Amino acid sequence: MSIKRGEKLRLPVLPDGELGFCTDTKELFIGTMDGNYQVSAPSGSDQAYTHTQSIPESVWTVTLPDGFKEFPAVTITDSSGRQMFGQVDYTYPVVTLTFGGAFSGKASFS
């Protein structure tokens, strides 16, 4: 059995039962009668990434590590540990976080 490989944006609709591997995102898909289905990662392989924003800014730009999931959940805390809220925009692999004012802290992605 062959496995189709290539960038995610160029992955064709796979025939039923055929595998496709995205070389840029490290995701695996299988063809079904309803289209491509993303194969879930095995249990225990959850991804986590923490971005530290040391300079106070009202817009944080975060580049996710290679192979990180496309739309991760994000929790933002300021430097004193309080949870903060703002606008989250995904343009994989870049996530832009926009707030009403400048502060420093951490953004935890999972």
Buried (B, 14 or more C-beta within 10 A) or exposed (E): EEEBEEEBEEBEEBEEEBBBBBEBBEBBBBBBEEEBEBEEEEEEEEEEBEBEBEEEBEEBEBEBEEEBBEEBEBEBBBEEEEEBEBEBEEEBBEBBBEBEEEBBBBBBBE
